[in-house]
Amino acid sequence: MKSTIQQFLRDEEGAAAIEYGLLAGLISVMIIAGATAMGTSLSNIFNTLKTALNTVDTNSGKAAQ
């Protein structure tokens, strides 16, 4: 029984699969964080453009949409 437990503890089969899984998870988290930050930045840019275009429309006498 003792030798079976020691053999189980020394067995490293499947360790590479776990490492690859952890690496894939970390990469996924980084991609999601980057996409979220970029999405917020893009939203701010488009809101600024919308405001600028509405101001131009208002100043030229046309109705802003």
PDB file of N, CA, C and O in Angstrom:
ATOM      1  N   MET A   1       0.829  -1.195   0.000  1.00  0.00           N
ATOM      2  CA  MET A   1       0.000   0.000   0.000  1.00  0.00           C
ATOM      3  C   MET A   1       0.874   1.259   0.000  1.00  0.00           C
ATOM      4  O   MET A   1       0.595   2.226  -0.710  1.00  0.00           O
ATOM      5  N   LYS A   2       1.937   1.226   0.812  1.00  0.00           N
ATOM      6  CA  LYS A   2       2.831   2.370   0.912  1.00  0.00           C
ATOM      7  C   LYS A   2       3.524   2.637  -0.424  1.00  0.00           C
ATOM      8  O   LYS A   2       3.693   3.790  -0.818  1.00  0.00           O
ATOM      9  N   SER A   3       3.918   1.583  -1.111  1.00  0.00           N
ATOM     10  CA  SER A   3       4.600   1.751  -2.409  1.00  0.00           C
ATOM     11  C   SER A   3       3.632   2.296  -3.461  1.00  0.00           C
ATOM     12  O   SER A   3       4.046   3.045  -4.346  1.00  0.00           O
ATOM     13  N   THR A   4       2.377   1.939  -3.379  1.00  0.00           N
ATOM     14  CA  THR A   4       1.379   2.453  -4.317  1.00  0.00           C
ATOM     15  C   THR A   4       1.192   3.955  -4.125  1.00  0.00           C
ATOM     16  O   THR A   4       1.086   4.697  -5.102  1.00  0.00           O
ATOM     17  N   ILE A   5       1.151   4.401  -2.888  1.00  0.00           N
ATOM     18  CA  ILE A   5       0.993   5.832  -2.591  1.00  0.00           C
ATOM     19  C   ILE A   5       2.227   6.598  -3.045  1.00  0.00           C
ATOM     20  O   ILE A   5       2.104   7.675  -3.628  1.00  0.00           O
ATOM     21  N   GLN A   6       3.412   6.061  -2.788  1.00  0.00           N
ATOM     22  CA  GLN A   6       4.642   6.723  -3.220  1.00  0.00           C
ATOM     23  C   GLN A   6       4.707   6.803  -4.740  1.00  0.00           C
ATOM     24  O   GLN A   6       5.129   7.819  -5.292  1.00  0.00           O
ATOM     25  N   GLN A   7       4.298   5.756  -5.404  1.00  0.00           N
ATOM     26  CA  GLN A   7       4.300   5.752  -6.865  1.00  0.00           C
ATOM     27  C   GLN A   7       3.312   6.803  -7.394  1.00  0.00           C
ATOM     28  O   GLN A   7       3.604   7.496  -8.368  1.00  0.00           O
ATOM     29  N   PHE A   8       2.167   6.915  -6.760  1.00  0.00           N
ATOM     30  CA  PHE A   8       1.176   7.919  -7.161  1.00  0.00           C
ATOM     31  C   PHE A   8       1.730   9.332  -6.990  1.00  0.00           C
ATOM     32  O   PHE A   8       1.523  10.179  -7.858  1.00  0.00           O
ATOM     33  N   LEU A   9       2.426   9.598  -5.892  1.00  0.00           N
ATOM     34  CA  LEU A   9       2.970  10.919  -5.629  1.00  0.00           C
ATOM     35  C   LEU A   9       4.103  11.286  -6.588  1.00  0.00           C
ATOM     36  O   LEU A   9       4.295  12.461  -6.902  1.00  0.00           O
ATOM     37  N   ARG A  10       4.856  10.279  -7.056  1.00  0.00           N
ATOM     38  CA  ARG A  10       5.955  10.539  -7.986  1.00  0.00           C
ATOM     39  C   ARG A  10       5.491  10.627  -9.437  1.00  0.00           C
ATOM     40  O   ARG A  10       6.228  11.118 -10.292  1.00  0.00           O
ATOM     41  N   ASP A  11       4.305  10.167  -9.715  1.00  0.00           N
ATOM     42  CA  ASP A  11       3.794  10.141 -11.098  1.00  0.00           C
ATOM     43  C   ASP A  11       3.553  11.568 -11.591  1.00  0.00           C
ATOM     44  O   ASP A  11       2.759  12.307 -11.009  1.00  0.00           O
ATOM     45  N   GLU A  12       4.239  11.945 -12.661  1.00  0.00           N
ATOM     46  CA  GLU A  12       4.102  13.286 -13.226  1.00  0.00           C
ATOM     47  C   GLU A  12       3.336  13.270 -14.553  1.00  0.00           C
ATOM     48  O   GLU A  12       3.305  14.271 -15.269  1.00  0.00           O
ATOM     49  N   GLU A  13       2.740  12.168 -14.864  1.00  0.00           N
ATOM     50  CA  GLU A  13       1.961  12.064 -16.096  1.00  0.00           C
ATOM     51  C   GLU A  13       0.722  12.953 -15.980  1.00  0.00           C
ATOM     52  O   GLU A  13       0.003  12.890 -14.983  1.00  0.00           O
ATOM     53  N   GLY A  14       0.480  13.758 -16.972  1.00  0.00           N
ATOM     54  CA  GLY A  14      -0.664  14.662 -16.956  1.00  0.00           C
ATOM     55  C   GLY A  14      -0.313  16.041 -16.433  1.00  0.00           C
ATOM     56  O   GLY A  14      -1.126  16.959 -16.535  1.00  0.00           O
ATOM     57  N   ALA A  15       0.879  16.211 -15.874  1.00  0.00           N
ATOM     58  CA  ALA A  15       1.284  17.521 -15.355  1.00  0.00           C
ATOM     59  C   ALA A  15       1.387  18.533 -16.491  1.00  0.00           C
ATOM     60  O   ALA A  15       1.035  19.699 -16.310  1.00  0.00           O
ATOM     61  N   ALA A  16       1.860  18.106 -17.651  1.00  0.00           N
ATOM     62  CA  ALA A  16       1.988  19.023 -18.790  1.00  0.00           C
ATOM     63  C   ALA A  16       0.612  19.519 -19.236  1.00  0.00           C
ATOM     64  O   ALA A  16       0.462  20.688 -19.592  1.00  0.00           O
ATOM     65  N   ALA A  17      -0.376  18.653 -19.220  1.00  0.00           N
ATOM     66  CA  ALA A  17      -1.724  19.052 -19.621  1.00  0.00           C
ATOM     67  C   ALA A  17      -2.282  20.100 -18.666  1.00  0.00           C
ATOM     68  O   ALA A  17      -2.949  21.042 -19.094  1.00  0.00           O
ATOM     69  N   ILE A  18      -2.012  19.941 -17.385  1.00  0.00           N
ATOM     70  CA  ILE A  18      -2.474  20.928 -16.406  1.00  0.00           C
ATOM     71  C   ILE A  18      -1.777  22.255 -16.624  1.00  0.00           C
ATOM     72  O   ILE A  18      -2.404  23.311 -16.549  1.00  0.00           O
ATOM     73  N   GLU A  19      -0.469  22.205 -16.897  1.00  0.00           N
ATOM     74  CA  GLU A  19       0.275  23.439 -17.145  1.00  0.00           C
ATOM     75  C   GLU A  19      -0.241  24.154 -18.385  1.00  0.00           C
ATOM     76  O   GLU A  19      -0.393  25.376 -18.379  1.00  0.00           O
ATOM     77  N   TYR A  20      -0.511  23.405 -19.445  1.00  0.00           N
ATOM     78  CA  TYR A  20      -1.055  24.013 -20.660  1.00  0.00           C
ATOM     79  C   TYR A  20      -2.439  24.613 -20.393  1.00  0.00           C
ATOM     80  O   TYR A  20      -2.767  25.673 -20.925  1.00  0.00           O
ATOM     81  N   GLY A  21      -3.233  23.953 -19.588  1.00  0.00           N
ATOM     82  CA  GLY A  21      -4.557  24.476 -19.237  1.00  0.00           C
ATOM     83  C   GLY A  21      -4.454  25.775 -18.459  1.00  0.00           C
ATOM     84  O   GLY A  21      -5.196  26.721 -18.724  1.00  0.00           O
ATOM     85  N   LEU A  22      -3.538  25.826 -17.501  1.00  0.00           N
ATOM     86  CA  LEU A  22      -3.339  27.049 -16.731  1.00  0.00           C
ATOM     87  C   LEU A  22      -2.834  28.180 -17.618  1.00  0.00           C
ATOM     88  O   LEU A  22      -3.260  29.325 -17.470  1.00  0.00           O
ATOM     89  N   LEU A  23      -1.935  27.865 -18.532  1.00  0.00           N
ATOM     90  CA  LEU A  23      -1.414  28.863 -19.454  1.00  0.00           C
ATOM     91  C   LEU A  23      -2.527  29.399 -20.365  1.00  0.00           C
ATOM     92  O   LEU A  23      -2.622  30.607 -20.582  1.00  0.00           O
ATOM     93  N   ALA A  24      -3.348  28.522 -20.886  1.00  0.00           N
ATOM     94  CA  ALA A  24      -4.465  28.941 -21.742  1.00  0.00           C
ATOM     95  C   ALA A  24      -5.448  29.820 -20.958  1.00  0.00           C
ATOM     96  O   ALA A  24      -5.969  30.799 -21.492  1.00  0.00           O
ATOM     97  N   GLY A  25      -5.695  29.474 -19.709  1.00  0.00           N
ATOM     98  CA  GLY A  25      -6.580  30.282 -18.870  1.00  0.00           C
ATOM     99  C   GLY A  25      -6.014  31.669 -18.632  1.00  0.00           C
ATOM    100  O   GLY A  25      -6.746  32.658 -18.692  1.00  0.00           O
ATOM    101  N   LEU A  26      -4.728  31.752 -18.363  1.00  0.00           N
ATOM    102  CA  LEU A  26      -4.081  33.046 -18.144  1.00  0.00           C
ATOM    103  C   LEU A  26      -4.123  33.908 -19.405  1.00  0.00           C
ATOM    104  O   LEU A  26      -4.390  35.107 -19.333  1.00  0.00           O
ATOM    105  N   ILE A  27      -3.865  33.307 -20.534  1.00  0.00           N
ATOM    106  CA  ILE A  27      -3.927  34.039 -21.806  1.00  0.00           C
ATOM    107  C   ILE A  27      -5.345  34.543 -22.051  1.00  0.00           C
ATOM    108  O   ILE A  27      -5.531  35.673 -22.505  1.00  0.00           O
ATOM    109  N   SER A  28      -6.332  33.729 -21.761  1.00  0.00           N
ATOM    110  CA  SER A  28      -7.731  34.133 -21.944  1.00  0.00           C
ATOM    111  C   SER A  28      -8.079  35.332 -21.064  1.00  0.00           C
ATOM    112  O   SER A  28      -8.751  36.260 -21.515  1.00  0.00           O
ATOM    113  N   VAL A  29      -7.630  35.314 -19.829  1.00  0.00           N
ATOM    114  CA  VAL A  29      -7.903  36.426 -18.918  1.00  0.00           C
ATOM    115  C   VAL A  29      -7.261  37.707 -19.445  1.00  0.00           C
ATOM    116  O   VAL A  29      -7.875  38.773 -19.398  1.00  0.00           O
ATOM    117  N   MET A  30      -6.032  37.609 -19.945  1.00  0.00           N
ATOM    118  CA  MET A  30      -5.338  38.788 -20.475  1.00  0.00           C
ATOM    119  C   MET A  30      -6.050  39.335 -21.724  1.00  0.00           C
ATOM    120  O   MET A  30      -6.147  40.551 -21.893  1.00  0.00           O
ATOM    121  N   ILE A  31      -6.540  38.462 -22.584  1.00  0.00           N
ATOM    122  CA  ILE A  31      -7.265  38.901 -23.781  1.00  0.00           C
ATOM    123  C   ILE A  31      -8.555  39.607 -23.386  1.00  0.00           C
ATOM    124  O   ILE A  31      -8.888  40.650 -23.949  1.00  0.00           O
ATOM    125  N   ILE A  32      -9.278  39.052 -22.432  1.00  0.00           N
ATOM    126  CA  ILE A  32     -10.534  39.662 -21.983  1.00  0.00           C
ATOM    127  C   ILE A  32     -10.271  41.027 -21.354  1.00  0.00           C
ATOM    128  O   ILE A  32     -11.010  41.978 -21.607  1.00  0.00           O
ATOM    129  N   ALA A  33      -9.222  41.130 -20.536  1.00  0.00           N
ATOM    130  CA  ALA A  33      -8.892  42.409 -19.899  1.00  0.00           C
ATOM    131  C   ALA A  33      -8.515  43.456 -20.951  1.00  0.00           C
ATOM    132  O   ALA A  33      -8.932  44.611 -20.862  1.00  0.00           O
ATOM    133  N   GLY A  34      -7.732  43.049 -21.937  1.00  0.00           N
ATOM    134  CA  GLY A  34      -7.334  43.971 -22.999  1.00  0.00           C
ATOM    135  C   GLY A  34      -8.512  44.424 -23.839  1.00  0.00           C
ATOM    136  O   GLY A  34      -8.621  45.602 -24.178  1.00  0.00           O
ATOM    137  N   ALA A  35      -9.389  43.499 -24.175  1.00  0.00           N
ATOM    138  CA  ALA A  35     -10.556  43.842 -24.985  1.00  0.00           C
ATOM    139  C   ALA A  35     -11.497  44.766 -24.223  1.00  0.00           C
ATOM    140  O   ALA A  35     -12.089  45.670 -24.814  1.00  0.00           O
ATOM    141  N   THR A  36     -11.642  44.553 -22.928  1.00  0.00           N
ATOM    142  CA  THR A  36     -12.499  45.418 -22.115  1.00  0.00           C
ATOM    143  C   THR A  36     -11.937  46.834 -22.055  1.00  0.00           C
ATOM    144  O   THR A  36     -12.676  47.807 -22.203  1.00  0.00           O
ATOM    145  N   ALA A  37     -10.636  46.945 -21.840  1.00  0.00           N
ATOM    146  CA  ALA A  37     -10.005  48.272 -21.776  1.00  0.00           C
ATOM    147  C   ALA A  37     -10.110  48.976 -23.124  1.00  0.00           C
ATOM    148  O   ALA A  37     -10.396  50.172 -23.181  1.00  0.00           O
ATOM    149  N   MET A  38      -9.879  48.242 -24.201  1.00  0.00           N
ATOM    150  CA  MET A  38      -9.948  48.842 -25.531  1.00  0.00           C
ATOM    151  C   MET A  38     -11.387  49.227 -25.868  1.00  0.00           C
ATOM    152  O   MET A  38     -11.608  50.251 -26.515  1.00  0.00           O
ATOM    153  N   GLY A  39     -12.349  48.446 -25.452  1.00  0.00           N
ATOM    154  CA  GLY A  39     -13.749  48.761 -25.702  1.00  0.00           C
ATOM    155  C   GLY A  39     -14.173  50.039 -25.010  1.00  0.00           C
ATOM    156  O   GLY A  39     -14.892  50.853 -25.589  1.00  0.00           O
ATOM    157  N   THR A  40     -13.738  50.220 -23.785  1.00  0.00           N
ATOM    158  CA  THR A  40     -14.052  51.442 -23.050  1.00  0.00           C
ATOM    159  C   THR A  40     -13.428  52.648 -23.733  1.00  0.00           C
ATOM    160  O   THR A  40     -14.065  53.693 -23.862  1.00  0.00           O
ATOM    161  N   SER A  41     -12.196  52.506 -24.167  1.00  0.00           N
ATOM    162  CA  SER A  41     -11.506  53.597 -24.849  1.00  0.00           C
ATOM    163  C   SER A  41     -12.203  53.946 -26.160  1.00  0.00           C
ATOM    164  O   SER A  41     -12.377  55.122 -26.478  1.00  0.00           O
ATOM    165  N   LEU A  42     -12.599  52.934 -26.917  1.00  0.00           N
ATOM    166  CA  LEU A  42     -13.309  53.175 -28.180  1.00  0.00           C
ATOM    167  C   LEU A  42     -14.649  53.854 -27.940  1.00  0.00           C
ATOM    168  O   LEU A  42     -15.052  54.731 -28.704  1.00  0.00           O
ATOM    169  N   SER A  43     -15.330  53.452 -26.890  1.00  0.00           N
ATOM    170  CA  SER A  43     -16.610  54.068 -26.562  1.00  0.00           C
ATOM    171  C   SER A  43     -16.431  55.555 -26.275  1.00  0.00           C
ATOM    172  O   SER A  43     -17.231  56.379 -26.719  1.00  0.00           O
ATOM    173  N   ASN A  44     -15.387  55.892 -25.536  1.00  0.00           N
ATOM    174  CA  ASN A  44     -15.120  57.299 -25.240  1.00  0.00           C
ATOM    175  C   ASN A  44     -14.813  58.092 -26.511  1.00  0.00           C
ATOM    176  O   ASN A  44     -15.256  59.231 -26.654  1.00  0.00           O
ATOM    177  N   ILE A  45     -14.067  57.502 -27.418  1.00  0.00           N
ATOM    178  CA  ILE A  45     -13.730  58.177 -28.678  1.00  0.00           C
ATOM    179  C   ILE A  45     -14.993  58.442 -29.486  1.00  0.00           C
ATOM    180  O   ILE A  45     -15.179  59.544 -30.002  1.00  0.00           O
ATOM    181  N   PHE A  46     -15.856  57.448 -29.601  1.00  0.00           N
ATOM    182  CA  PHE A  46     -17.077  57.623 -30.379  1.00  0.00           C
ATOM    183  C   PHE A  46     -18.023  58.627 -29.734  1.00  0.00           C
ATOM    184  O   PHE A  46     -18.696  59.377 -30.441  1.00  0.00           O
ATOM    185  N   ASN A  47     -18.086  58.655 -28.412  1.00  0.00           N
ATOM    186  CA  ASN A  47     -18.922  59.645 -27.730  1.00  0.00           C
ATOM    187  C   ASN A  47     -18.399  61.060 -27.974  1.00  0.00           C
ATOM    188  O   ASN A  47     -19.188  61.989 -28.146  1.00  0.00           O
ATOM    189  N   THR A  48     -17.082  61.230 -27.990  1.00  0.00           N
ATOM    190  CA  THR A  48     -16.487  62.532 -28.281  1.00  0.00           C
ATOM    191  C   THR A  48     -16.814  62.965 -29.704  1.00  0.00           C
ATOM    192  O   THR A  48     -17.165  64.119 -29.948  1.00  0.00           O
ATOM    193  N   LEU A  49     -16.696  62.035 -30.632  1.00  0.00           N
ATOM    194  CA  LEU A  49     -17.034  62.341 -32.035  1.00  0.00           C
ATOM    195  C   LEU A  49     -18.510  62.703 -32.174  1.00  0.00           C
ATOM    196  O   LEU A  49     -18.857  63.644 -32.888  1.00  0.00           O
ATOM    197  N   LYS A  50     -19.371  61.961 -31.498  1.00  0.00           N
ATOM    198  CA  LYS A  50     -20.807  62.243 -31.563  1.00  0.00           C
ATOM    199  C   LYS A  50     -21.115  63.645 -31.047  1.00  0.00           C
ATOM    200  O   LYS A  50     -21.893  64.383 -31.652  1.00  0.00           O
ATOM    201  N   THR A  51     -20.501  64.002 -29.932  1.00  0.00           N
ATOM    202  CA  THR A  51     -20.707  65.330 -29.365  1.00  0.00           C
ATOM    203  C   THR A  51     -20.221  66.411 -30.320  1.00  0.00           C
ATOM    204  O   THR A  51     -20.892  67.425 -30.508  1.00  0.00           O
ATOM    205  N   ALA A  52     -19.063  66.197 -30.919  1.00  0.00           N
ATOM    206  CA  ALA A  52     -18.514  67.178 -31.853  1.00  0.00           C
ATOM    207  C   ALA A  52     -19.409  67.330 -33.075  1.00  0.00           C
ATOM    208  O   ALA A  52     -19.638  68.446 -33.541  1.00  0.00           O
ATOM    209  N   LEU A  53     -19.909  66.231 -33.591  1.00  0.00           N
ATOM    210  CA  LEU A  53     -20.784  66.299 -34.769  1.00  0.00           C
ATOM    211  C   LEU A  53     -22.113  66.957 -34.431  1.00  0.00           C
ATOM    212  O   LEU A  53     -22.648  67.716 -35.239  1.00  0.00           O
ATOM    213  N   ASN A  54     -22.653  66.680 -33.255  1.00  0.00           N
ATOM    214  CA  ASN A  54     -23.895  67.331 -32.836  1.00  0.00           C
ATOM    215  C   ASN A  54     -23.696  68.833 -32.681  1.00  0.00           C
ATOM    216  O   ASN A  54     -24.586  69.617 -33.011  1.00  0.00           O
ATOM    217  N   THR A  55     -22.546  69.230 -32.187  1.00  0.00           N
ATOM    218  CA  THR A  55     -22.245  70.653 -32.033  1.00  0.00           C
ATOM    219  C   THR A  55     -22.172  71.324 -33.399  1.00  0.00           C
ATOM    220  O   THR A  55     -22.692  72.426 -33.573  1.00  0.00           O
ATOM    221  N   VAL A  56     -21.541  70.684 -34.357  1.00  0.00           N
ATOM    222  CA  VAL A  56     -21.447  71.237 -35.710  1.00  0.00           C
ATOM    223  C   VAL A  56     -22.838  71.355 -36.320  1.00  0.00           C
ATOM    224  O   VAL A  56     -23.156  72.370 -36.940  1.00  0.00           O
ATOM    225  N   ASP A  57     -23.673  70.327 -36.151  1.00  0.00           N
ATOM    226  CA  ASP A  57     -25.040  70.361 -36.680  1.00  0.00           C
ATOM    227  C   ASP A  57     -25.832  71.497 -36.045  1.00  0.00           C
ATOM    228  O   ASP A  57     -26.545  72.214 -36.747  1.00  0.00           O
ATOM    229  N   THR A  58     -25.723  71.674 -34.752  1.00  0.00           N
ATOM    230  CA  THR A  58     -26.464  72.693 -34.018  1.00  0.00           C
ATOM    231  C   THR A  58     -26.008  74.093 -34.460  1.00  0.00           C
ATOM    232  O   THR A  58     -26.831  74.991 -34.636  1.00  0.00           O
ATOM    233  N   ASN A  59     -24.719  74.265 -34.634  1.00  0.00           N
ATOM    234  CA  ASN A  59     -24.170  75.564 -35.021  1.00  0.00           C
ATOM    235  C   ASN A  59     -24.517  75.935 -36.477  1.00  0.00           C
ATOM    236  O   ASN A  59     -24.567  77.116 -36.822  1.00  0.00           O
ATOM    237  N   SER A  60     -24.752  74.934 -37.315  1.00  0.00           N
ATOM    238  CA  SER A  60     -25.066  75.233 -38.715  1.00  0.00           C
ATOM    239  C   SER A  60     -26.574  75.428 -38.941  1.00  0.00           C
ATOM    240  O   SER A  60     -27.005  75.724 -40.056  1.00  0.00           O
ATOM    241  N   GLY A  61     -27.367  75.259 -37.880  1.00  0.00           N
ATOM    242  CA  GLY A  61     -28.789  75.470 -37.990  1.00  0.00           C
ATOM    243  C   GLY A  61     -29.580  74.222 -38.328  1.00  0.00           C
ATOM    244  O   GLY A  61     -30.805  74.281 -38.433  1.00  0.00           O
ATOM    245  N   LYS A  62     -28.914  73.103 -38.500  1.00  0.00           N
ATOM    246  CA  LYS A  62     -29.611  71.860 -38.804  1.00  0.00           C
ATOM    247  C   LYS A  62     -29.926  71.138 -37.502  1.00  0.00           C
ATOM    248  O   LYS A  62     -29.225  71.312 -36.505  1.00  0.00           O
ATOM    249  N   ALA A  63     -30.967  70.336 -37.510  1.00  0.00           N
ATOM    250  CA  ALA A  63     -31.347  69.604 -36.324  1.00  0.00           C
ATOM    251  C   ALA A  63     -30.352  68.462 -36.082  1.00  0.00           C
ATOM    252  O   ALA A  63     -30.003  67.721 -37.000  1.00  0.00           O
ATOM    253  N   ALA A  64     -29.915  68.341 -34.855  1.00  0.00           N
ATOM    254  CA  ALA A  64     -29.012  67.244 -34.488  1.00  0.00           C
ATOM    255  C   ALA A  64     -29.813  65.957 -34.365  1.00  0.00           C
ATOM    256  O   ALA A  64     -30.956  65.966 -33.906  1.00  0.00           O
ATOM    257  N   GLN A  65     -29.214  64.866 -34.772  1.00  0.00           N
ATOM    258  CA  GLN A  65     -29.931  63.593 -34.724  1.00  0.00           C
ATOM    259  C   GLN A  65     -29.293  62.656 -33.758  1.00  0.00           C
ATOM    260  O   GLN A  65     -29.765  61.532 -33.586  1.00  0.00           O
TER     261      GLN A  65
END
